[in-house]
Each structure stands twice: as C-alpha cells, then as structure tokens.
Amino acid sequence: MYYSSGNYEAFARPVKPADVDRKSAYLVGSGLAALTAACYLVRDGQMKGEHIHILEKDPIPGGACDGYCYDDLGYVMRGGREMDNHFECMWDLFRSIPSIETEGISVLDEYYWLNKRDPNYSLMRATENRGQDAHTDGKFGLSDKGALEIMKLFFTPDEQLYNKRIDQVFDEEVFSSNFWLYWRTMFAFENWHSALEMKLYIKRFIHHVGGLPDFSALRFTRYNQYESMILPMVRYLEKANVQFHYNTQVTHVSFDCRGGRKMATQLQLVQDGKRVAVDLTENDLVFITPGGCVENAALGSQNAPAPFLPAIREGGGWDLWRRIAAQDPAFGHPDVFCGHPEQTNWMSATVTTLDDRIPPYVQKICQRDPFSGKVVTGGIVTAKDSNWLLSWTFNRQPQFRSQPKGQLVGWIYGLFSDRPGNYVKKAMRECTGKEICMEWLYHLGVPEDQIEDMAERSANTIPCMMPYVTAFFMPRSIGDRPAVVPHGSVNFAFIGQFAETQRDTIFTTEYSMRTGMEAVYTLLDIDRGVPEVWGSAYDIRDLLRASVQLRDGKKLTEMDLGLTEKIALHEVLKKIQGTDLEKLLHEYQVI
C-alpha cells in the first residue's frame, strides 16, 4: 500500500488483484470501518460478494452511526457526524455508492449539492443566562501567551507528547478562552485527554481554524447518519451479494505468531445462541474492529435514567480486544483506553418535540425557521454557564424519513455527567429523559413555571449513557493501538477508531473509512494509491491564515513583544522587504 495525492490516481481504476477469486473475507462488526472495507473489497478488490462475510452481534448494522425509531422509545441518535470537504477516503468511496434518495446520482453528488445549496453556519454558537447570546462573537479570545502555547504544541514532536495530558501543555491562558469552549464542545475533548491527539487535531484541521467559531467549516448529511450513510452502503453491498450475518458475536480470534509471521487461524462465534468455530487459511482475510466507543452504551427513557454500565462484558468489543492483545504485543493495549470510564464517558439525549410549544424557543436562539428543511442551528449551541456543559443541535428537519410533520428531532449532550444541573439538581447520569429535557428547557429560557409541563407533554426525550465514548482520547504512547496491518501479518488487519494509521485523527468518519481502505489495499496489494491525509499542515498559506485567525485578526506586528524581540522582528521584516515573502505576509494579513 502507498499514499497518493492529486487526481491522477483518484480517477484510476485498479487492475484485479492476483488470486482474489480464491480469497474470502470475514469482517468482525458492521460499523463504518467494516462497511467501508467491504465496499473496497467489492469495488477495488473485485472480490466476489458471496466470499465476503460481515459478522454483526446486533440485529442491525451501523455500529456507532445509528439513528432509529424504537417502537417502545421513539427516535434515538446516540451521536452526530460533522464532516469536512477534505475527508479524502470518504469521498473516494461515496462517489461510487448510489444514493437511495435520488436515482442516478451518488451519495457524494447528493451531499455536495445539498451543502452547496444550503451551506452550514451558526448564527449563535453559545448562550448564557438562560438563552441569552453569550457574545462569543466569532472571537477566539486568546491572549498572545495562549496563542503561543497552541503554536508550541503544533511544533512539538509526537514522541514528546506520549502519555501527556492536555492540561500539561496548556494553562488558563487557553482554558479560559473562547477557543477552548469551541474546541472541547465541538470535539468532546476534556482537559485530561491526550495532548498528542490535541496536536494531531490542530494539524489535521488547520485549514478550518477560521470556520470553528461559526461552524462554517462543517458539512452535514440530509438525514441522520444511519439513513444518509449506512443504509446506502448496506444496499450497495447487498446488491453485490455480500453476506450479512446478524446476531453473530465473535468472541475470540486465535493467531499463530511464531517466527515473526502472524496469521489469524480461527474465529470463535456465537451465532443465534450456538457456538461455532471457523478455521482460517492464508486466503481467509479477517478485518477486526477492536474496542468500540459505543460499547456498553445504555438507553433510558422519558421516565427512566440511562444506566451507567462500565463493567467490561464477555463477548463485547473490549473483551475481544483484550483476548486478542494477550496473544502478541503488536496487538495493542486496550486497557489504556477502557480502564478509565470516569474519564471517557458523557451522556447524550435525543429530544423529539410533540407540539408547537418548544420550537419558538429553538427558533429564537438559532434565528432560523426550524421547519424550513434547511440548516437550523448550524452545529451545536453550547450553554456556556451549564454545569453539565450542555450543548444541543437541530440539524435539517426532518432528521428521519418517517418523522411526522410538525415534529423536530434534535440532539443534546453533556460533557460532565457527574455534576448536578443548574435547574435539575441531579447529576446528568441520574436523570430521566424528562429531567434532562427540563434542564435543557431551562437553558433555552423557558419560564420556570412551564418547564416541567413542557418537558412532560411537549417532548419525548431518550437519554443515552456511553461509558467509553471518548476512550480513544486517553493519553497514549506508540504501540497502544495496533497498526492497521501489523508487521508480519499474513491475513488480518485492525480497523476503526482504535487502529493506528498515519497523521489522521480519530473520532471522525474519515478515520474509520481510511483504516478500512488501507486494510483492504494492503492485504490485497491493490495497485492504486490511498489518498493521503489532506496536507494543510504543510501549506504555508493555511499556516499563515490560521495564525492570524487564532489571534482574532491581530497582525504579527501587534504582538506584545519585549524590546529585544521587537528589534529582531523589525530586522527580519527589513530583510524581506520587496520580496515575494513580504507580499505573502501582506496577502494573509500577517503584517
């Protein structure tokens, strides 16, 4: 496998890999990474669909990319997906996946024109004092010292950040700024999370720094991620005769790791309650999704809290990874990620409005008609003074194809599940859906004498507790995550958020899809380049633009410098006078 950039290889179709007709594939799980791998096995690997087996422990596919209407609960989305125009692997695949909405076009076409016609941006990013504008006003509010702390992190070598926390590289100069409010609520970073991942995120999205305050950097699908992304992939695979095996739990994968050669030799399954062993040969390719951010997730209801269930369960994703990791050091260290559930959990809730009482409060804050079918909030709105650090969003409505007219379906999440609310004096994790809705309505500015009745009669709210939703953000070192294809592997790969690949950042759809693509291209030796991660971190124009935007438009010459630094800067600017470098600095408003 090798990386490529530009459109020469992007438009090419690879030749059929040698001996692919003799090979089979087994994919453990049916999340976004596994479905991507299956799609690449079909499209570029040209493997027969009948030879591809997707083993899913649940009765439906999709993993964390869910969005369902449960008969006994209502609409549920455990999370949402923010996407970027430079998710190179994602768009490479979705250009080939037919839309299930519009005949004759791809998912990429559908998404592209939607976001052209209805571009995303927020008109109110944060509130305080019960629904009042927090007046972040598109500003980062960083001091010169805070901006320099971010710049220093950007240039710090990865190996110096192994096992370091964010609060070991930033102080209150960053943590008290709007920058940190935007950042941690948008990406779900906590102060104790990985400084390395923080650095990788800054580098990965440096071209979007200016779009963080108002979310103009982001793009969203028309419907929830299950209906807009997962279902088209499943239909594509079913049409290719790929075999889906639901209610099939992989409990163990055995390996032979002698002599530097590593080979998966057996899958142990529980299928419809029966234990089954599948012996593997070199021609049986295995794609394993270790761990899982929604493992142990639990739903509550309008009148019941979602239970916090951090205990690792036999047969779950973490248990499977532990069993695999015990067989070879190259298979990673799962307990680095799943050993601290108090530091990796947060709660979400899906709220469905049932009448016309709540929508006016949403409209007042987002400053758009939520029933227009277009962008509503344009990303999350954060209640800046919320004890739970509550954020909420309504994407384009309807969010579900089956959604009744006159209803809105939105999403709420709180980063601090163990703290009492401002209005409901209970920890978020102890609250029923109704109580979470009450806290949200309080921060919307609903009169207090109407809050409880409105939460009970005008909304249906389903809470979800996820003990490991940010497990991949825990401080880590090299080797804690297994390589997508470990050195010496004969017939297996690791995919998803806990596999290691170069330069990309986890908690994105692109990361899952990239690992799936890289795994297939490596194991089948497909002769076409995998698109490299977008190179904005190496583009001087993006770096200059971001350095000015982080300082809210202030020029380099306006920095609070000592006399020695001022003299040095003056000398440098004098030496570049009349050059293209000076023109570049002027063009990007650095000077």
C-alpha positions as CSV (number, residue, x, y, z in Angstrom):
1,M,0.0,0.0,0.0
2,Y,1.2,3.5,-0.7
3,Y,-0.2,7.0,-0.5
4,S,-1.0,9.4,-3.4
5,S,-2.4,12.9,-3.9
6,G,-3.9,14.8,-6.8
7,N,-6.5,13.4,-9.2
8,Y,-4.3,11.2,-11.5
9,E,-4.8,8.1,-9.3
10,A,-8.1,9.4,-7.8
11,F,-9.8,8.8,-11.1
12,A,-8.0,5.5,-12.0
13,R,-9.4,2.0,-11.5
14,P,-7.0,-0.7,-10.4
15,V,-6.5,-4.0,-12.1
16,K,-8.0,-7.0,-10.4
17,P,-5.7,-8.3,-7.6
18,A,-3.9,-11.6,-8.2
19,D,-5.7,-14.7,-6.8
20,V,-8.6,-12.6,-5.4
21,D,-11.1,-15.2,-6.6
22,R,-9.5,-17.7,-4.2
23,K,-9.9,-15.5,-1.2
24,S,-12.6,-14.8,1.3
25,A,-13.1,-12.1,3.9
26,Y,-14.6,-12.0,7.4
27,L,-15.4,-8.7,8.9
28,V,-15.9,-8.5,12.7
29,G,-18.6,-5.9,13.2
30,S,-20.6,-3.8,10.8
31,G,-19.6,-0.3,11.8
32,L,-18.5,2.3,9.3
33,A,-14.9,0.9,9.1
34,A,-16.1,-2.6,8.4
35,L,-18.7,-1.5,5.8
36,T,-16.0,0.6,4.1
37,A,-13.6,-2.3,4.0
38,A,-16.4,-4.5,2.5
39,C,-17.2,-1.8,-0.1
40,Y,-13.5,-1.6,-1.1
41,L,-13.3,-5.4,-1.3
42,V,-16.1,-5.2,-3.8
43,R,-15.2,-2.1,-5.8
44,D,-11.4,-2.1,-6.0
45,G,-10.6,-5.6,-4.7
46,Q,-13.1,-7.1,-7.1
47,M,-13.8,-9.9,-4.6
48,K,-17.0,-11.9,-5.1
49,G,-19.7,-10.7,-2.8
50,E,-20.5,-14.3,-1.8
51,H,-17.0,-14.6,-0.4
52,I,-17.4,-11.6,2.0
53,H,-19.0,-12.2,5.4
54,I,-20.0,-9.4,7.8
55,L,-20.4,-10.8,11.3
56,E,-22.5,-8.4,13.4
57,K,-23.6,-9.1,17.0
58,D,-26.6,-6.8,16.8
59,P,-29.7,-7.4,14.6
60,I,-28.9,-4.2,12.5
61,P,-25.7,-2.8,11.0
62,G,-24.0,0.6,11.5
63,G,-22.2,0.5,14.8
64,A,-21.9,4.0,16.3
65,C,-23.5,5.5,13.2
66,D,-27.1,4.9,14.4
67,G,-30.4,6.6,14.0
68,Y,-33.6,4.5,14.7
69,C,-37.1,4.8,15.8
70,Y,-37.7,2.3,18.5
71,D,-41.3,1.1,19.0
72,D,-41.2,1.4,22.7
73,L,-39.0,4.6,23.0
74,G,-39.1,6.8,20.0
75,Y,-36.4,8.4,17.9
76,V,-32.8,7.8,19.1
77,M,-29.4,9.1,17.8
78,R,-26.5,8.4,20.2
79,G,-24.4,11.0,18.4
80,G,-24.0,13.1,15.2
81,R,-21.4,13.3,12.5
82,E,-19.6,16.5,11.5
83,M,-17.8,16.2,8.1
84,D,-15.1,18.0,6.2
85,N,-14.6,18.6,2.4
86,H,-11.1,17.0,2.8
87,F,-12.2,13.6,4.0
88,E,-10.3,12.1,1.1
89,C,-11.1,8.4,1.6
90,M,-14.7,9.0,2.5
91,W,-15.4,10.9,-0.7
92,D,-13.3,8.5,-2.8
93,L,-15.7,5.8,-1.7
94,F,-19.0,7.7,-1.7
95,R,-18.6,8.8,-5.3
96,S,-19.3,5.1,-6.1
97,I,-22.2,4.5,-3.6
98,P,-25.6,5.1,-5.3
99,S,-27.9,7.5,-3.5
100,I,-31.0,5.8,-2.2
101,E,-32.8,9.1,-2.4
102,T,-32.3,10.2,-6.0
103,E,-31.8,7.7,-8.8
104,G,-28.7,8.1,-11.0
105,I,-26.5,10.0,-8.6
106,S,-24.0,9.1,-5.9
107,V,-24.1,9.8,-2.2
108,L,-21.3,12.3,-2.8
109,D,-23.3,14.1,-5.5
110,E,-26.3,14.2,-3.1
111,Y,-24.2,15.6,-0.3
112,Y,-22.2,18.0,-2.4
113,W,-25.2,19.7,-3.9
114,L,-27.1,19.8,-0.6
115,N,-24.2,21.7,1.1
116,K,-23.8,24.0,-2.0
117,R,-27.5,25.0,-1.9
118,D,-27.7,25.1,1.9
119,P,-24.2,25.9,3.4
120,N,-23.7,25.3,7.1
121,Y,-23.0,28.1,9.6
122,S,-24.2,29.0,13.0
123,L,-25.8,32.3,14.0
124,M,-25.4,31.7,17.7
125,R,-22.7,29.4,18.9
126,A,-23.1,29.9,22.7
127,T,-25.7,31.1,25.2
128,E,-25.7,32.1,28.8
129,N,-28.2,33.4,31.3
130,R,-30.9,31.1,30.1
131,G,-30.8,31.5,26.3
132,Q,-29.2,34.9,26.0
133,D,-26.4,35.4,23.5
134,A,-23.1,34.7,25.2
135,H,-21.5,37.1,22.7
136,T,-18.5,35.0,21.7
137,D,-19.0,37.0,18.5
138,G,-16.8,34.7,16.4
139,K,-13.8,35.5,18.5
140,F,-11.3,33.1,20.0
141,G,-10.3,35.4,22.8
142,L,-6.8,34.1,23.1
143,S,-4.0,36.1,24.7
144,D,-0.6,36.2,23.0
145,K,0.6,33.7,25.6
146,G,-2.3,31.4,24.9
147,A,-1.7,31.6,21.1
148,L,2.0,30.8,21.6
149,E,1.0,27.7,23.8
150,I,-1.0,26.4,20.8
151,M,1.8,27.2,18.4
152,K,4.3,25.4,20.6
153,L,2.1,22.3,20.8
154,F,1.8,22.3,17.0
155,F,5.5,22.1,16.6
156,T,6.2,19.6,19.4
157,P,7.4,16.2,18.1
158,D,4.8,13.4,18.7
159,E,7.2,11.3,20.9
160,Q,7.4,14.2,23.4
161,L,3.7,14.0,23.9
162,Y,3.3,10.3,24.6
163,N,1.2,9.8,27.7
164,K,0.8,13.5,28.3
165,R,-2.5,15.2,29.1
166,I,-3.7,18.5,27.6
167,D,-3.5,20.2,30.9
168,Q,0.2,19.5,30.9
169,V,0.7,21.6,27.8
170,F,-2.0,24.3,28.2
171,D,-2.9,26.5,31.2
172,E,-5.6,29.0,31.9
173,E,-4.4,31.2,29.1
174,V,-6.0,28.6,26.8
175,F,-8.6,27.0,29.1
176,S,-10.4,30.3,29.9
177,S,-10.7,31.3,26.2
178,N,-13.5,31.0,23.7
179,F,-11.1,28.8,21.7
180,W,-11.3,26.1,24.4
181,L,-15.1,26.5,24.7
182,Y,-15.4,26.0,20.9
183,W,-12.9,23.2,20.8
184,R,-13.9,21.0,23.7
185,T,-17.6,21.2,23.0
186,M,-17.2,20.6,19.2
187,F,-14.8,17.7,19.5
188,A,-15.6,16.5,23.1
189,F,-12.1,17.0,24.4
190,E,-11.6,17.1,28.2
191,N,-8.6,18.7,30.0
192,W,-7.2,15.3,30.9
193,H,-7.3,13.9,27.4
194,S,-4.3,13.3,25.1
195,A,-2.1,16.2,24.3
196,L,-0.9,14.2,21.3
197,E,-4.4,13.9,19.9
198,M,-4.9,17.6,20.6
199,K,-1.8,18.3,18.5
200,L,-2.9,16.0,15.7
201,Y,-6.4,17.6,15.6
202,I,-4.8,21.1,15.3
203,K,-2.6,19.9,12.4
204,R,-5.3,18.0,10.7
205,F,-7.8,20.8,10.7
206,I,-5.6,23.8,10.5
207,H,-7.3,24.8,7.2
208,H,-10.6,25.1,9.1
209,V,-9.5,27.3,12.1
210,G,-11.4,30.3,10.8
211,G,-14.6,28.2,10.5
212,L,-14.6,27.0,14.1
213,P,-16.4,29.9,15.8
214,D,-19.4,29.7,13.4
215,F,-19.1,26.1,12.1
216,S,-18.8,27.3,8.5
217,A,-16.1,24.6,8.4
218,L,-18.6,21.8,8.7
219,R,-21.0,20.0,6.4
220,F,-23.8,17.6,7.4
221,T,-25.9,15.0,5.7
222,R,-29.6,15.4,4.9
223,Y,-30.8,12.9,7.4
224,N,-29.3,11.2,10.4
225,Q,-26.1,9.3,9.7
226,Y,-27.7,5.9,9.6
227,E,-30.2,6.8,6.8
228,S,-27.8,9.0,4.9
229,M,-24.6,7.0,5.1
230,I,-25.0,3.4,6.5
231,L,-28.1,2.4,4.5
232,P,-26.7,3.3,1.1
233,M,-23.6,1.3,1.9
234,V,-25.6,-1.7,3.0
235,R,-27.8,-1.5,-0.1
236,Y,-24.6,-1.4,-2.3
237,L,-23.2,-4.4,-0.5
238,E,-26.4,-6.4,-0.6
239,K,-26.7,-5.8,-4.4
240,A,-23.2,-7.3,-4.7
241,N,-24.3,-10.4,-2.7
242,V,-22.2,-9.6,0.3
243,Q,-23.3,-11.9,3.2
244,F,-24.6,-10.2,6.3
245,H,-24.7,-12.4,9.4
246,Y,-26.6,-10.6,12.2
247,N,-27.0,-11.8,15.8
248,T,-23.5,-13.3,15.3
249,Q,-21.0,-12.4,18.0
250,V,-17.3,-13.0,17.5
251,T,-16.0,-14.0,21.0
252,H,-12.3,-14.8,20.1
253,V,-9.8,-14.7,17.3
254,S,-6.9,-17.1,17.5
255,F,-3.5,-16.3,16.0
256,D,-0.3,-18.1,15.2
257,C,2.5,-15.6,15.9
258,R,5.6,-17.8,15.5
259,G,8.8,-16.8,13.8
260,G,7.8,-13.2,13.1
261,R,4.9,-14.4,10.9
262,K,1.4,-13.6,12.2
263,M,-1.7,-15.4,11.0
264,A,-5.3,-15.5,12.1
265,T,-6.2,-19.2,12.4
266,Q,-9.7,-19.4,13.8
267,L,-12.8,-17.4,14.6
268,Q,-15.0,-18.4,17.5
269,L,-18.6,-17.3,17.2
270,V,-21.9,-17.4,19.0
271,Q,-24.4,-17.5,16.2
272,D,-28.1,-17.5,17.2
273,G,-27.1,-18.9,20.5
274,K,-24.9,-21.6,19.2
275,R,-21.1,-21.7,19.4
276,V,-19.4,-22.1,16.1
277,A,-15.6,-22.3,15.2
278,V,-14.4,-21.1,11.7
279,D,-11.0,-22.3,10.8
280,L,-9.0,-19.9,8.7
281,T,-6.4,-20.3,5.9
282,E,-4.0,-17.7,4.4
283,N,-6.7,-16.9,1.8
284,D,-9.2,-16.0,4.5
285,L,-8.8,-12.3,5.3
286,V,-10.0,-11.1,8.7
287,F,-10.9,-7.4,9.5
288,I,-11.2,-6.8,13.2
289,T,-12.7,-3.7,14.8
290,P,-11.1,-3.6,18.3
291,G,-12.8,-1.9,21.2
292,G,-15.6,0.5,20.5
293,C,-16.7,4.0,21.5
294,V,-20.4,2.9,22.0
295,E,-19.6,-0.4,23.7
296,N,-21.7,-0.6,26.9
297,A,-23.9,2.2,25.8
298,A,-27.3,2.1,27.5
299,L,-30.6,3.9,26.8
300,G,-33.0,5.2,29.3
301,S,-36.5,6.6,28.5
302,Q,-38.7,9.6,29.1
303,N,-39.2,8.4,32.7
304,A,-36.1,6.3,33.4
305,P,-32.4,7.3,33.5
306,A,-29.9,5.5,31.3
307,P,-27.8,3.2,33.5
308,F,-24.0,3.7,33.7
309,L,-22.6,0.2,32.9
310,P,-18.8,0.4,32.7
311,A,-18.1,-3.2,33.5
312,I,-16.4,-5.0,30.5
313,R,-18.8,-7.7,29.3
314,E,-17.7,-11.1,28.0
315,G,-18.0,-11.1,24.2
316,G,-18.1,-7.4,23.8
317,G,-15.6,-5.3,21.8
318,W,-13.3,-4.6,24.7
319,D,-13.3,-8.2,25.9
320,L,-12.5,-9.4,22.3
321,W,-9.6,-6.9,22.1
322,R,-8.2,-8.0,25.4
323,R,-8.2,-11.6,24.3
324,I,-6.5,-10.7,21.0
325,A,-4.0,-8.4,22.7
326,A,-2.9,-11.2,25.1
327,Q,-1.5,-13.1,22.1
328,D,1.1,-10.6,20.8
329,P,2.5,-7.2,21.9
330,A,1.8,-5.8,18.4
331,F,-1.9,-6.1,19.0
332,G,-2.1,-3.1,21.3
333,H,-3.0,-2.3,24.9
334,P,-6.8,-2.0,25.3
335,D,-6.8,-1.1,29.0
336,V,-5.1,2.2,28.2
337,F,-8.4,3.2,26.7
338,C,-11.1,1.2,28.5
339,G,-9.5,1.4,32.0
340,H,-10.9,4.8,33.0
341,P,-14.6,5.0,32.3
342,E,-15.0,8.1,34.6
343,Q,-12.7,10.0,32.2
344,T,-14.2,8.7,29.0
345,N,-17.9,9.0,29.4
346,W,-20.5,11.5,28.5
347,M,-24.3,11.5,28.0
348,S,-26.4,12.3,25.1
349,A,-30.2,12.5,24.7
350,T,-32.5,12.6,21.7
351,V,-35.4,15.1,22.0
352,T,-38.5,15.0,19.9
353,T,-40.8,17.9,20.1
354,L,-44.5,16.9,20.1
355,D,-46.3,20.2,19.6
356,D,-45.7,23.9,18.9
357,R,-44.6,25.0,22.4
358,I,-40.8,24.3,22.2
359,P,-39.9,25.2,18.6
360,P,-40.3,29.0,19.1
361,Y,-37.5,28.9,21.8
362,V,-35.3,27.0,19.4
363,Q,-36.0,29.5,16.6
364,K,-35.3,32.5,18.9
365,I,-31.8,31.1,19.6
366,C,-30.8,29.7,16.2
367,Q,-32.5,32.6,14.3
368,R,-33.9,30.3,11.6
369,D,-37.2,28.6,11.0
370,P,-36.5,25.0,12.2
371,F,-39.2,23.6,9.9
372,S,-37.7,25.1,6.7
373,G,-35.9,21.9,5.7
374,K,-32.7,23.8,5.7
375,V,-29.8,24.3,8.2
376,V,-31.3,25.0,11.7
377,T,-28.7,25.6,14.4
378,G,-25.7,25.0,12.1
379,G,-24.0,22.8,14.6
380,I,-24.2,22.7,18.4
381,V,-25.2,25.6,20.6
382,T,-23.4,25.5,23.9
383,A,-24.9,26.7,27.2
384,K,-21.7,28.3,28.4
385,D,-22.8,28.5,32.0
386,S,-24.2,25.0,32.2
387,N,-22.9,22.8,35.0
388,W,-23.2,19.8,32.6
389,L,-21.6,21.9,29.8
390,L,-24.7,21.2,27.9
391,S,-24.7,21.5,24.1
392,W,-27.6,20.9,21.7
393,T,-28.4,20.9,18.0
394,F,-31.1,20.5,15.5
395,N,-29.9,19.6,12.0
396,R,-32.0,19.8,8.9
397,Q,-35.6,18.6,9.5
398,P,-36.9,16.1,9.2
399,Q,-34.0,14.1,10.6
400,F,-35.7,10.9,9.9
401,R,-37.7,10.0,6.7
402,S,-40.5,8.7,8.9
403,Q,-40.7,11.8,11.1
404,P,-44.2,13.2,11.4
405,K,-44.8,16.7,10.1
406,G,-44.7,19.3,12.8
407,Q,-42.2,17.5,15.0
408,L,-38.5,18.3,15.4
409,V,-35.9,15.7,16.4
410,G,-32.7,17.1,18.0
411,W,-29.7,16.0,20.0
412,I,-28.4,17.1,23.4
413,Y,-25.2,16.2,25.1
414,G,-23.3,17.0,28.3
415,L,-19.6,16.6,28.9
416,F,-19.9,16.4,32.7
417,S,-22.3,13.6,33.5
418,D,-21.4,13.5,37.2
419,R,-22.3,17.1,38.2
420,P,-25.6,18.4,39.4
421,G,-27.6,20.6,36.9
422,N,-28.4,24.2,37.2
423,Y,-32.1,23.7,37.4
424,V,-32.4,19.9,38.0
425,K,-30.2,19.5,41.0
426,K,-29.1,16.0,40.0
427,A,-26.1,14.5,38.1
428,M,-27.0,14.1,34.4
429,R,-26.4,10.4,34.6
430,E,-29.1,10.1,37.3
431,C,-31.7,12.0,35.2
432,T,-34.6,10.6,33.3
433,G,-35.2,11.9,29.8
434,K,-37.9,14.3,31.1
435,E,-35.4,15.7,33.6
436,I,-32.7,16.2,31.0
437,C,-35.3,18.0,28.9
438,M,-36.2,20.2,31.8
439,E,-32.5,21.2,32.3
440,W,-32.3,21.9,28.5
441,L,-35.5,24.0,28.5
442,Y,-34.2,26.0,31.5
443,H,-31.1,26.9,29.4
444,L,-33.4,27.8,26.5
445,G,-35.1,30.4,28.6
446,V,-38.5,28.7,29.1
447,P,-40.3,30.3,32.1
448,E,-39.7,28.1,35.1
449,D,-43.4,27.6,35.8
450,Q,-43.8,26.0,32.4
451,I,-40.7,23.8,32.3
452,E,-41.9,20.6,33.9
453,D,-45.2,20.5,32.0
454,M,-43.5,21.3,28.7
455,A,-40.8,18.5,29.3
456,E,-43.6,16.0,30.1
457,R,-46.2,16.8,27.5
458,S,-44.5,18.6,24.7
459,A,-41.4,16.4,24.2
460,N,-40.2,12.9,24.3
461,T,-36.5,12.6,25.4
462,I,-34.4,9.5,25.4
463,P,-31.1,9.6,27.3
464,C,-28.1,7.5,26.5
465,M,-25.1,6.9,28.7
466,M,-21.8,6.0,26.9
467,P,-19.0,5.0,29.3
468,Y,-16.3,4.7,26.6
469,V,-17.4,7.4,24.0
470,T,-14.1,9.3,24.2
471,A,-11.9,6.3,25.1
472,F,-9.7,7.0,22.1
473,F,-8.8,10.4,23.5
474,M,-7.0,8.9,26.5
475,P,-3.2,9.7,26.8
476,R,-1.3,7.1,24.9
477,S,2.0,6.0,23.6
478,I,3.3,4.3,20.5
479,G,2.1,0.7,20.4
480,D,-1.0,1.2,22.4
481,R,-3.1,1.0,19.3
482,P,-2.2,-1.8,16.8
483,A,-1.2,-0.9,13.3
484,V,-3.9,-1.3,10.7
485,V,-1.8,-4.2,9.3
486,P,0.8,-5.3,11.9
487,H,4.3,-6.2,10.7
488,G,4.3,-9.8,9.7
489,S,0.6,-10.1,9.2
490,V,-0.4,-12.7,6.7
491,N,-4.2,-12.4,6.6
492,F,-5.6,-9.9,9.0
493,A,-6.0,-6.2,9.8
494,F,-7.3,-3.9,12.5
495,I,-9.8,-1.2,11.5
496,G,-11.7,1.6,13.2
497,Q,-11.0,4.1,15.8
498,F,-8.5,2.0,17.8
499,A,-6.3,1.1,14.9
500,E,-3.1,3.2,14.2
501,T,-2.6,5.0,10.9
502,Q,-0.5,8.0,9.9
503,R,-1.4,11.6,10.5
504,D,-5.2,11.2,10.6
505,T,-7.4,12.0,13.7
506,I,-9.8,9.7,15.4
507,F,-13.5,10.5,16.3
508,T,-14.1,11.2,12.6
509,T,-15.9,9.3,9.9
510,E,-12.8,9.7,7.8
511,Y,-10.6,7.8,10.3
512,S,-12.8,4.8,10.3
513,M,-13.1,4.8,6.5
514,R,-9.4,5.4,6.0
515,T,-8.5,2.3,8.1
516,G,-10.9,0.2,6.1
517,M,-9.4,1.3,2.8
518,E,-5.8,0.9,4.0
519,A,-6.6,-2.6,5.3
520,V,-8.1,-3.8,2.0
521,Y,-5.4,-2.2,-0.1
522,T,-2.6,-3.7,2.0
523,L,-4.0,-7.3,2.3
524,L,-5.0,-7.5,-1.4
525,D,-2.0,-5.5,-2.6
526,I,-4.2,-3.2,-4.7
527,D,-2.2,-1.2,-7.2
528,R,-3.7,2.2,-6.6
529,G,-2.7,4.9,-4.2
530,V,-4.7,5.5,-1.0
531,P,-5.3,9.3,-0.8
532,E,-3.0,10.8,1.8
533,V,-4.4,12.9,4.6
534,W,-5.0,16.5,3.3
535,G,-1.7,18.4,3.6
536,S,-2.8,21.7,5.0
537,A,-0.4,21.4,7.9
538,Y,2.4,21.7,5.3
539,D,0.8,24.6,3.3
540,I,2.3,27.9,4.3
541,R,-0.8,29.7,3.2
542,D,-3.0,27.8,5.6
543,L,-0.5,28.2,8.4
544,L,-0.3,32.0,7.9
545,R,-4.1,32.3,7.7
546,A,-4.6,30.3,10.8
547,S,-2.0,32.1,12.8
548,V,-3.9,35.4,12.2
549,Q,-7.3,33.9,12.7
550,L,-6.3,32.4,16.1
551,R,-5.4,35.9,17.2
552,D,-8.8,37.3,16.0
553,G,-7.2,39.1,13.1
554,K,-4.4,40.8,15.0
555,K,-1.2,41.1,13.0
556,L,2.2,39.8,14.0
557,T,3.4,43.4,14.4
558,E,0.7,43.9,17.1
559,M,2.0,41.2,19.4
560,D,3.1,42.2,22.9
561,L,6.8,41.7,22.4
562,G,9.8,42.7,24.5
563,L,12.2,45.3,23.2
564,T,14.7,42.6,22.0
565,E,12.0,40.7,20.1
566,K,10.7,43.9,18.6
567,I,14.1,44.8,17.2
568,A,14.6,41.3,15.9
569,L,11.2,41.3,14.1
570,H,12.0,44.8,12.6
571,E,15.3,43.4,11.2
572,V,13.6,40.4,9.7
573,L,10.9,42.5,8.1
574,K,13.5,44.8,6.7
575,K,15.4,41.9,5.1
576,I,12.3,40.6,3.3
577,Q,11.2,44.0,2.0
578,G,10.4,44.0,-1.7
579,T,10.3,40.1,-1.9
580,D,7.5,37.7,-2.6
581,L,7.7,36.7,1.0
582,E,6.7,40.2,2.1
583,K,3.8,40.1,-0.4
584,L,2.7,36.8,1.0
585,L,2.7,38.1,4.6
586,H,0.7,41.1,3.4
587,E,-1.8,39.0,1.5
588,Y,-2.6,36.9,4.5
589,Q,-2.6,39.9,6.8
590,V,0.3,38.8,9.0
591,I,1.8,42.2,8.6
